[in-house]
Amino acid sequence: MAAGGILGKVTEVKDLYVSIEIASGTVIKLQKSAIANILPKGTIDSI
């Protein structure tokens, strides 16, 4: 979960950035510092 409330699945982790898939085929990059929480597996599917 990003600080702005965006939920997604982490697909890639680099030095300063994280790639997050927010929809099928839609990937965004965020700074690691923008990650607010790590949620358990299955959380997104249950929403």
Backbone as a chain_set.jsonl record, in Angstrom:
{"seq": "MAAGGILGKVTEVKDLYVSIEIASGTVIKLQKSAIANILPKGTIDSI", "coords": {"N": [[0.845, -1.169, 0.0], [0.673, 2.089, -0.964], [1.68, 5.374, 0.167], [-0.182, 7.191, -0.75], [-2.49, 5.719, -0.839], [-2.737, 3.838, -2.835], [-3.18, 0.553, -3.939], [-1.49, -2.44, -4.795], [0.38, -5.012, -6.556], [3.68, -5.874, -5.93], [6.078, -5.944, -8.409], [8.707, -5.592, -9.131], [11.79, -4.733, -7.622], [14.07, -2.204, -7.168], [17.086, -0.227, -6.597], [16.23, 2.418, -5.625], [13.571, 2.49, -6.337], [10.277, 0.997, -6.679], [8.384, -1.23, -8.575], [4.967, -1.446, -9.189], [2.136, -3.357, -9.863], [-0.939, -2.247, -10.651], [-3.231, -2.805, -11.986], [-4.311, -5.21, -14.395], [-1.702, -5.463, -16.556], [-0.978, -2.833, -16.1], [1.515, -0.984, -14.813], [3.136, 0.836, -12.308], [5.758, 3.029, -11.152], [7.217, 3.67, -8.051], [8.835, 5.587, -5.494], [10.737, 3.95, -2.994], [10.338, 5.031, -0.49], [7.715, 5.838, -0.571], [6.124, 3.734, 0.078], [3.762, 2.689, 2.311], [2.591, 0.599, 3.855], [2.849, -2.976, 4.192], [0.9, -5.469, 3.007], [-0.803, -8.571, 3.83], [-0.692, -11.574, 1.764], [-3.312, -12.038, -0.614], [-4.961, -10.005, 0.208], [-5.668, -7.949, -1.616], [-7.217, -9.385, -3.464], [-9.408, -10.033, -1.886], [-10.758, -7.68, -1.607]], "CA": [[0.0, 0.0, 0.0], [1.452, 3.317, -1.064], [1.257, 6.448, 1.063], [-1.35, 7.84, -1.337], [-3.63, 4.815, -0.79], [-2.737, 2.943, -3.989], [-2.9, -0.847, -3.643], [-1.016, -3.17, -5.954], [1.305, -6.123, -6.357], [5.061, -5.52, -6.257], [6.602, -6.782, -9.483], [10.151, -5.411, -9.255], [12.392, -3.856, -6.622], [15.399, -1.704, -7.547], [17.744, 0.51, -5.522], [15.409, 3.492, -5.061], [12.197, 2.438, -6.828], [9.517, -0.248, -6.658], [7.351, -1.302, -9.614], [3.746, -2.014, -8.636], [1.069, -3.595, -10.832], [-2.181, -1.797, -10.035], [-4.283, -3.437, -12.779], [-3.717, -6.131, -15.361], [-0.94, -4.773, -17.582], [-0.684, -1.455, -15.711], [2.565, -0.974, -13.796], [3.647, 2.161, -11.971], [6.974, 3.024, -10.35], [7.178, 4.564, -6.902], [10.011, 5.558, -4.639], [10.551, 3.052, -1.859], [9.848, 5.795, 0.659], [6.275, 6.046, -0.72], [5.424, 2.546, 0.547], [3.292, 2.947, 3.669], [2.329, -0.666, 4.539], [2.923, -4.23, 3.448], [-0.302, -6.213, 3.358], [-0.678, -10.017, 3.619], [-1.16, -12.103, 0.483], [-4.743, -12.231, -0.736], [-5.709, -8.824, 0.648], [-6.239, -7.257, -2.783], [-8.264, -10.239, -4.032], [-10.581, -10.051, -1.018], [-11.432, -6.36, -1.616]], "C": [[0.895, 1.238, 0.0], [0.878, 4.379, -0.124], [0.012, 7.159, 0.545], [-2.588, 6.96, -1.369], [-3.716, 3.852, -1.96], [-2.363, 1.536, -3.536], [-2.427, -1.53, -4.912], [-0.056, -4.262, -5.559], [2.704, -5.69, -6.795], [5.577, -6.494, -7.302], [8.116, -6.69, -9.621], [10.626, -4.437, -8.181], [13.793, -3.491, -7.101], [15.962, -0.906, -6.39], [16.833, 1.528, -4.851], [13.924, 3.373, -5.387], [11.604, 1.038, -6.733], [8.499, -0.166, -7.789], [6.154, -2.036, -9.026], [2.715, -2.153, -9.738], [-0.249, -3.265, -10.146], [-3.413, -2.327, -10.764], [-3.581, -4.341, -13.784], [-3.028, -5.346, -16.477], [-0.598, -3.324, -17.266], [0.286, -1.452, -14.543], [3.018, 0.463, -13.576], [4.92, 2.002, -11.147], [6.846, 4.063, -9.254], [8.519, 4.52, -6.192], [9.721, 4.631, -3.466], [9.976, 3.775, -0.653], [8.34, 6.043, 0.594], [5.467, 4.838, -0.264], [5.062, 2.749, 2.015], [3.121, 1.663, 4.473], [2.561, -1.833, 3.603], [1.759, -5.078, 3.937], [-0.108, -7.707, 3.102], [-1.201, -10.44, 2.252], [-2.658, -12.312, 0.509], [-5.577, -11.03, -0.334], [-6.394, -8.139, -0.526], [-7.371, -8.072, -3.397], [-9.537, -10.227, -3.2], [-11.352, -8.729, -1.024], [-12.426, -6.3, -2.739]], "O": [[1.758, 1.399, 0.862], [-0.266, 4.283, 0.318], [-0.772, 7.679, 1.339], [-3.631, 7.384, -1.866], [-4.692, 3.111, -2.065], [-1.365, 1.34, -2.842], [-2.921, -1.225, -5.998], [0.281, -4.424, -4.386], [2.884, -5.195, -7.908], [5.525, -7.71, -7.116], [8.746, -7.598, -10.164], [9.955, -3.452, -7.873], [14.603, -4.368, -7.401], [15.38, -0.902, -5.305], [16.68, 1.505, -3.63], [13.103, 4.069, -4.791], [12.32, 0.037, -6.71], [7.827, 0.853, -7.947], [6.298, -3.108, -8.438], [2.441, -1.199, -10.466], [-0.633, -3.92, -9.178], [-4.517, -2.3, -10.219], [-2.373, -4.226, -13.986], [-3.685, -4.648, -17.25], [0.016, -2.649, -18.092], [-0.055, -1.859, -13.433], [3.252, 1.209, -14.526], [5.135, 0.965, -10.519], [6.421, 5.193, -9.497], [9.249, 3.532, -6.282], [8.583, 4.544, -3.003], [9.213, 3.194, 0.119], [7.74, 6.421, 1.601], [4.239, 4.908, -0.22], [5.935, 2.955, 2.857], [3.468, 1.63, 5.653], [2.48, -1.698, 2.382], [1.645, -5.37, 5.127], [0.682, -8.074, 2.233], [-2.04, -9.763, 1.657], [-3.217, -12.714, 1.529], [-6.794, -11.04, -0.521], [-7.57, -7.786, -0.441], [-8.384, -7.506, -3.809], [-10.63, -10.393, -3.74], [-12.468, -8.658, -0.509], [-13.094, -5.282, -2.918]]}, "num_chains": 1, "name": "protein.A"}
